[in-house]
């Protein structure tokens, strides 16, 4: 029974459970054993400092399964659930996983690269970069999609996207610059992925026109009609040839009746 219930869960539910379980477990270790908690963070959070990073490339994936606190976790899980519902308007579960995991990796790489270019020493945890990738995939694919926001009413999602980007850019000059860099990196990846799925701006994809079954039937009927007309004409030619050689009286009763019906 339990196995059956697990199988009924969507990929989003499974992802939410996995992220929440891992994050809560790590948070609890902080309460009971700070040393263990620090070891986990050092191994699985994403550090921009090479002396701590030490080429632990798995950090580009694992950091998105850790969260700083309960509020951080809850906010991200709510956003992941809501954005996934928008995502499924156009895409499937396999594409969601690609957007989430590749978006999370891209967000981590963007954070890591910018921090090292400007000499910022920090670490980042949280799924928000990957979640931004999920949302911006929809924005890239269909920026004019409209959603209802309680305060603003029915608006196109690209307005929401612009607000997110503006907020992240402004916050770069205040606290948690690393987290907002990850948001921007995930957003860039998601937007490009959405354009890729939609064929990019410069590809004017036209939907393949399906042949109408009515046209097919009509064409078949026309071919059959032409074939029947050819057979009739051949039969008339044979009879006329017979008349020219032997006269009308040489025709059989069936031939006379056939010729009469053609008049």
C-alpha positions, -999 to 999 in steps of 0.1 A, spaced: 0 0 0 28 24 9 46 17 -24 14 23 -43 10 57 -26 45 67 -34 40 58 -70 10 81 -71 32 111 -62 41 135 -89 77 144 -97 72 177 -80 59 161 -48 89 138 -47 113 167 -53 97 187 -25 99 157 -1 136 151 -10 146 187 -6 127 193 26 139 160 42 176 167 35 173 203 46 155 196 78 179 168 86 209 191 82 192 218 103 187 193 131 223 184 131 231 220 139 210 218 170 227 186 183 262 186 169 276 219 155 308 202 144 289 177 122 268 205 108 300 225 98 314 194 81 282 189 61 282 225 50 318 224 41 313 193 19 279 201 3 273 238 3 289 257 -27 319 278 -17 335 304 -40 368 302 -21 391 277 -38 408 268 -5 375 254 8 359 243 -25 389 221 -33 373 210 -66 344 193 -49 323 196 -81 293 178 -66 287 211 -46 272 225 -78 243 200 -73 242 195 -36 240 231 -25 204 234 -38 193 206 -14 204 226 17 187 257 33 198 282 58 166 280 80 130 269 80 116 301 65 142 299 37 130 263 30 93 270 32 95 300 9 114 280 -17 91 250 -15 60 272 -20 77 289 -50 87 256 -65 52 242 -63 36 273 -77 61 277 -106 59 240 -114 21 244 -121 29 272 -146 56 250 -161 32 221 -167 10 243 -188 35 237 -216 60 211 -206 63 176 -190 79 162 -159 111 152 -177 116 188 -189 109 200 -153 138 179 -140 161 192 -167 151 228 -159 155 223 -122 188 204 -121 206 220 -150 193 254 -139 206 248 -104 240 238 -118 240 269 -141 231 291 -112 260 277 -91 285 281 -119 273 318 -125 277 325 -87 311 308 -86 324 326 -117 312 361 -106 325 357 -71 359 347 -83 361 375 -109 353 401 -82 371 383 -53 341 376 -32 345 349 -6 313 333 5 291 302 2 256 296 -10 228 272 -2 192 269 -13 171 258 -42 161 293 -53 185 294 -83 170 262 -97 135 274 -89 142 306 -109 153 284 -138 119 266 -137 100 299 -137 121 316 -163 118 286 -187 81 295 -189 90 332 -193 114 324 -222 89 301 -238 58 323 -235 65 357 -219 30 369 -226 13 342 -206 -11 359 -181 -15 350 -145 -37 365 -118 -20 383 -88 -43 393 -60 -30 429 -58 -22 435 -95 -49 415 -112 -43 397 -145 -8 405 -158 17 390 -182 44 369 -165 72 389 -180 63 418 -156 69 394 -127 102 382 -143 114 418 -146 105 425 -109 125 394 -98 155 405 -118 153 441 -106 151 429 -70 181 406 -73 202 432 -90 194 458 -62 201 432 -35 236 425 -49 247 457 -31 232 447 2 231 414 21 233 378 6 249 389 -27 258 352 -34 222 340 -32 211 367 -56 239 359 -80 226 324 -80 190 337 -87 203 357 -117 223 327 -130 193 304 -128 171 330 -144 194 334 -174 196 296 -179 158 292 -176 151 320 -201 175 305 -226 161 270 -220 126 283 -226 137 299 -259 154 266 -269 122 247 -263 103 273 -283 127 273 -312 146 305 -302 135 340 -314 152 337 -349 135 304 -358 101 310 -372 86 276 -365 54 269 -383 32 241 -370 32 211 -393 0 210 -412 -18 177 -408 -36 163 -438 -73 164 -433 -89 129 -434 -117 145 -454 -92 156 -481 -77 121 -481 -110 105 -486 -119 130 -512 -87 122 -531 -93 85 -529 -129 90 -542 -116 111 -571 -91 84 -580 -117 57 -579 -141 78 -600 -114 84 -627 -105 47 -628 -142 38 -632 -146 64 -660 -116 50 -678 -130 15 -676 -163 27 -691 -146 45 -719 -126 15 -728 -157 -7 -729 -175 19 -751 -145 20 -775 -145 -18 -778 -183 -18 -786 -180 11 -811 -151 -7 -828 -172 -39 -830 -201 -19 -846 -178 -3 -872 -166 -38 -882 -197 -60 -880 -226 -36 -875 -250 -29 -846 -267 -62 -849 -235 -80 -841 -237 -67 -805 -249 -89 -777 -279 -79 -756 -257 -70 -727 -235 -48 -750 -267 -30 -764 -280 -24 -729 -246 -10 -717 -244 13 -747 -279 25 -741 -272 34 -705 -243 56 -716 -265 79 -737 
